[in-house]
Amino acid sequence: MRKKIIIGIVFLAIISLIFLFFTRRGQQTYATQKVSRQDIEEKVFATGELSSEKRADLTFRASGKISNIYFDPGDQVKKGEIIASLDKTDLQSTLNQAQNSYNLAQSNVEKVLDDIRLYQYGAGGTTGETQTQKNLREVAQSTRDSAYDALQISKNSLRQANLTSPIDGTVTSISKKEGENVVGYSTAIATVADLRKPTFDTELDENDIGKTKIGQKAKVTVDAYPEKEFEGDIWQIEPQITKTAVGTNVIKVKIKLNSFDSPLIIGLGGDSEIKTNEVKNTLTVPQSAVFEQDTKKFVYVVESGKAKKMEVETGLESQDQIEIKSGIAEGQIIITEKTDKVKEGQKIKIPANGK
């Protein structure tokens, strides 16, 4: 009797397995999710570095040897203060020679004019100017004018021997030492920045610039302060293309930071995210759920346990979500993975924890 009972139990187990095999044959398990509403933001991401709204890289406009450097990095400087100066010995000598040449030329002009006046109103009694006198006067005046121009150039060169700050700010770098020679309009000798007005300078791909405009909100993280996030908005978009070393076209963009409560070091690298658009309370699905065929976009909806391909109209895209404008409704269940493996009408098994 006991043996018959055991045989009966085994028989029922086999029948159950056969039933499950045939009822579930062809079913595949995929991750699924209900279509829901949420806010979605479109963002542009780019790397960059800290800078300042007011910043100046300073170069000497004259060539010579640096005689004095009056400030160190970190020092505060006022607009117009001299940061460094060149040796002025040769420049002062040139200025003295130019001044002497001008004085001599001016004296010669005055002598020529005195001679003409004497001829006109002296014993001869004539009021005319001979051609010879005219030629002498014009040559003397031309020489005087040239000497004046040379004098002004010498004075300007002497002034250019001083490197002055164009803004109030902090000296952030000094690249030369006293005694070193410099060539005019070449290497920046010093950098001054107003650290009270921090910016984050970045470069956007030309494909993203159409989404970007002045005033858009941005968030910045700096590698040196990874635990902090700084907020700001786009302050400046450079109206020209810059070509990178690899040939990519980018546009330089400045983000003005609202505040910066950490030590501001010009040049620190970081990342930015710029919010270019936003839609509130809209239908969204994971980007992995949407696939494209013949320039149209589709998702697979699970209806009555089977996959059904539905065409959708999409909108904004975030990093992982995409807006659905039409095609499916809130609450419908969609397949969110391996859409290239799914077939129309295929039986779909929703996971135990499926939504």
C-alpha positions in Angstrom: 0.0 0.0 0.0 2.8 2.4 1.0 4.6 1.6 -2.3 1.5 2.5 -4.3 1.2 5.9 -2.5 4.8 6.7 -3.4 4.3 5.8 -7.0 1.2 8.0 -7.1 3.1 11.0 -5.7 5.9 10.6 -8.2 3.3 10.4 -11.0 1.6 13.6 -10.0 5.0 15.4 -9.8 5.9 14.4 -13.3 2.5 15.5 -14.6 3.0 18.9 -12.9 6.4 19.4 -14.5 5.0 18.5 -17.9 2.3 21.1 -17.4 4.7 23.8 -16.4 6.9 23.0 -19.3 4.2 23.4 -21.9 2.6 26.5 -20.3 5.9 28.4 -20.0 7.6 27.2 -23.1 8.6 30.2 -25.2 8.4 32.6 -22.3 11.4 34.9 -21.6 12.1 37.0 -18.6 13.0 40.7 -19.1 13.3 43.6 -16.8 10.1 45.7 -17.0 8.8 48.9 -15.6 5.6 50.9 -15.4 5.4 54.1 -17.4 5.3 57.0 -14.9 5.4 60.7 -14.6 8.4 62.7 -13.3 10.4 65.9 -13.9 13.1 65.6 -16.6 16.1 67.8 -17.2 18.2 68.1 -20.3 21.8 68.9 -19.4 25.2 69.6 -21.1 28.3 68.3 -19.4 31.8 69.7 -19.9 35.2 69.9 -18.1 36.9 73.2 -17.4 38.9 75.1 -14.8 38.5 77.8 -12.2 39.2 81.4 -13.2 37.9 84.9 -12.4 35.5 87.4 -14.0 38.3 89.9 -13.9 41.7 88.4 -14.8 44.8 89.9 -16.6 47.9 88.2 -17.9 50.5 90.9 -17.9 53.4 91.2 -20.4 56.1 94.0 -20.8 55.6 95.9 -24.0 59.3 96.8 -24.0 62.3 94.5 -24.1 65.0 94.5 -21.4 66.3 93.1 -18.1 64.0 92.9 -15.1 65.4 95.1 -12.4 62.7 94.9 -9.7 59.7 92.7 -8.9 57.6 94.3 -6.1 55.0 91.7 -5.4 54.8 87.9 -4.7 52.0 85.5 -5.6 49.2 85.9 -3.1 49.8 89.6 -2.6 47.0 92.1 -3.0 47.5 94.8 -5.6 45.6 98.0 -6.5 44.8 99.2 -10.0 47.8 101.2 -11.4 50.4 99.8 -9.0 53.7 98.8 -10.5 54.2 95.0 -10.2 57.7 94.8 -11.9 60.0 97.1 -13.8 62.8 96.8 -16.3 66.3 98.3 -16.0 65.8 101.9 -17.2 69.5 102.9 -17.6 69.6 102.5 -21.4 66.0 103.7 -21.8 66.7 106.8 -19.7 69.9 107.5 -21.8 67.9 107.1 -25.0 65.3 109.5 -23.6 67.9 112.1 -22.8 69.4 111.9 -26.3 65.9 112.3 -27.8 65.2 115.3 -25.6 68.5 116.9 -26.6 67.7 116.2 -30.3 64.3 117.8 -30.0 65.6 120.8 -28.2 68.2 121.3 -30.9 65.7 120.9 -33.7 63.3 123.4 -32.0 66.1 125.9 -31.6 66.9 125.6 -35.3 63.3 126.2 -36.3 63.2 129.3 -34.1 66.4 130.6 -35.7 65.1 130.1 -39.2 61.9 131.9 -38.4 63.8 134.7 -36.8 65.9 135.1 -40.0 62.8 135.2 -42.1 61.1 137.8 -39.9 64.3 139.9 -40.0 64.3 139.7 -43.7 60.6 140.6 -44.0 60.5 143.5 -41.6 64.2 144.5 -41.4 66.2 146.9 -43.5 65.0 145.4 -46.7 61.4 146.2 -45.9 59.9 143.3 -47.9 57.0 141.2 -46.6 57.5 138.2 -48.8 59.3 134.8 -48.1 61.8 133.7 -50.7 61.7 130.1 -52.0 65.0 129.4 -50.3 63.7 130.6 -47.0 60.6 128.5 -47.4 62.7 125.4 -48.1 64.8 126.1 -45.1 61.8 126.6 -42.9 60.1 123.4 -44.1 63.2 121.3 -43.6 63.7 122.7 -40.1 60.1 122.1 -39.1 60.1 118.6 -40.5 63.3 117.8 -38.6 61.7 119.2 -35.4 58.6 117.1 -35.9 60.6 113.9 -36.4 62.6 114.7 -33.2 59.3 115.2 -31.3 58.0 111.8 -32.5 61.3 110.1 -31.4 61.0 111.9 -28.0 57.5 110.6 -27.5 58.5 107.1 -28.4 61.4 107.3 -25.9 59.0 108.5 -23.2 56.6 105.8 -23.9 59.3 103.1 -23.8 60.3 104.4 -20.4 56.7 104.1 -19.2 56.4 100.6 -20.7 59.4 99.6 -18.5 56.9 99.5 -15.7 54.4 96.6 -15.5 51.3 97.9 -13.9 48.1 96.1 -12.8 45.0 97.1 -14.7 42.6 95.9 -11.9 42.3 95.5 -8.2 43.0 91.9 -7.3 45.5 89.3 -6.2 48.8 88.4 -7.8 48.2 84.7 -8.7 51.5 84.1 -10.4 55.0 85.5 -11.2 56.8 83.7 -14.0 60.2 85.6 -14.0 62.9 86.6 -11.6 64.9 89.8 -11.2 67.8 89.9 -13.5 66.1 87.9 -16.3 65.8 89.3 -19.8 62.4 89.6 -21.4 61.2 90.3 -25.0 58.3 92.8 -25.3 54.8 91.3 -25.9 56.0 87.8 -25.3 55.7 85.7 -22.1 53.2 86.7 -19.4 55.3 87.9 -16.5 52.5 88.1 -14.0 48.8 87.3 -13.6 46.4 89.3 -11.5 42.8 88.2 -10.8 39.9 89.4 -8.7 39.3 86.3 -6.6 36.1 87.8 -5.2 34.4 87.1 -8.6 35.1 83.4 -9.4 34.2 81.8 -12.7 34.4 78.4 -14.2 35.8 78.4 -17.8 34.7 75.6 -20.0 34.4 74.6 -23.7 31.3 73.2 -25.2 31.1 71.1 -28.3 29.5 73.0 -31.2 26.6 70.5 -31.3 25.6 71.6 -27.8 25.9 75.3 -28.2 22.5 75.6 -29.8 20.9 74.5 -26.5 22.9 76.9 -24.5 22.2 80.6 -23.7 23.2 83.3 -21.2 21.6 83.0 -17.8 21.1 79.2 -17.8 21.8 77.5 -14.4 24.9 75.4 -13.9 26.5 73.3 -11.2 30.2 72.9 -10.9 32.4 70.4 -9.0 36.1 70.9 -8.6 38.5 68.0 -8.4 40.3 69.5 -5.4 37.0 69.8 -3.4 35.0 66.7 -4.5 32.6 66.9 -1.5 31.3 70.3 -2.6 29.1 71.6 -5.4 29.1 75.2 -6.6 26.1 76.8 -8.3 26.2 79.5 -10.9 24.9 80.6 -14.3 26.2 81.1 -17.8 27.7 84.6 -17.9 29.5 84.7 -21.2 29.5 82.8 -24.5 32.4 83.6 -26.8 31.1 84.5 -30.3 33.6 82.4 -32.2 34.8 78.9 -32.8 38.0 77.5 -31.2 39.6 74.5 -32.8 41.2 72.0 -30.3 44.5 70.1 -30.8 42.5 67.2 -32.2 40.5 69.3 -34.6 37.2 69.5 -32.7 35.3 72.8 -32.9 34.4 74.1 -29.5 33.0 77.4 -28.0 34.4 78.9 -24.9 31.8 79.5 -22.1 32.2 81.2 -18.8 30.0 80.2 -15.8 29.8 82.9 -13.1 29.8 81.2 -9.7 27.4 82.6 -7.0 29.9 81.9 -4.3 33.0 79.9 -3.6 33.7 79.1 0.1 36.9 77.2 -0.5 40.4 78.5 -1.4 40.1 79.8 -5.0 43.2 78.7 -6.9 43.1 79.8 -10.6 43.4 76.8 -12.9 42.0 74.1 -10.7 40.2 71.6 -12.9 36.6 70.3 -12.5 33.3 69.4 -14.2 30.2 71.4 -15.0 26.6 70.5 -15.8 24.5 73.1 -17.5 20.7 72.7 -17.4 19.6 73.6 -20.9 15.9 72.6 -20.6 13.3 71.1 -18.2 9.8 69.6 -18.4 7.7 69.0 -15.2 5.5 66.0 -14.5 5.9 64.4 -17.9 5.8 60.7 -19.0 9.3 59.2 -18.9 10.9 55.8 -19.6 14.5 54.6 -19.3 16.6 55.3 -22.4 17.3 51.6 -22.6 13.6 51.0 -23.3 13.6 53.1 -26.6 14.9 51.7 -29.8 15.0 53.0 -33.4 13.9 51.4 -36.6 13.8 53.3 -40.0 14.2 56.7 -38.2 11.2 55.9 -36.0 11.3 55.2 -32.3 9.6 52.4 -30.5 9.1 50.6 -27.1 7.9 47.2 -26.3 4.7 47.2 -24.1 3.7 44.0 -22.3 0.0 43.3 -23.0 -1.7 40.0 -22.0 1.7 38.5 -21.3 3.1 39.3 -24.8 5.4 41.9 -26.3 3.8 44.5 -28.4 5.9 47.1 -30.4 4.5 50.6 -30.0 5.7 53.7 -31.9 6.4 56.7 -29.6 7.2 60.3 -30.0 10.1 61.4 -27.7 11.1 64.7 -26.2 13.9 65.7 -23.8 16.6 63.3 -22.8 18.4 63.2 -19.5 21.4 61.0 -18.7 19.2 57.9 -18.2 15.6 58.9 -19.0 13.7 60.1 -22.0 10.4 62.0 -22.3 7.5 60.3 -24.1 5.2 62.8 -25.7 2.8 60.3 -27.3 2.3 56.6 -28.1 1.9 55.0 -24.7 0.1 55.8 -21.5 0.9 56.1 -17.9 0.8 52.8 -16.0 1.6 50.6 -19.0 4.3 48.0 -18.5 7.3 48.3 -20.9 10.4 46.2 -21.4 13.6 48.1 -20.3 16.4 45.9 -21.5 17.6 43.8 -24.4 15.1 45.2 -26.8 17.1 43.9 -29.7 16.3 40.4 -28.5 12.6 40.8 -28.2 10.2 39.7 -30.9 6.7 41.1 -31.6 4.1 38.8 -29.9 6.7 37.0 -27.9 5.5 35.7 -24.5 7.0 37.7 -21.7 7.5 36.6 -18.1 7.5 39.6 -15.8 10.0 39.1 -12.9 8.7 38.5 -9.4 9.8 42.0 -8.5 8.7 43.5 -11.8 6.6 46.7 -11.7 
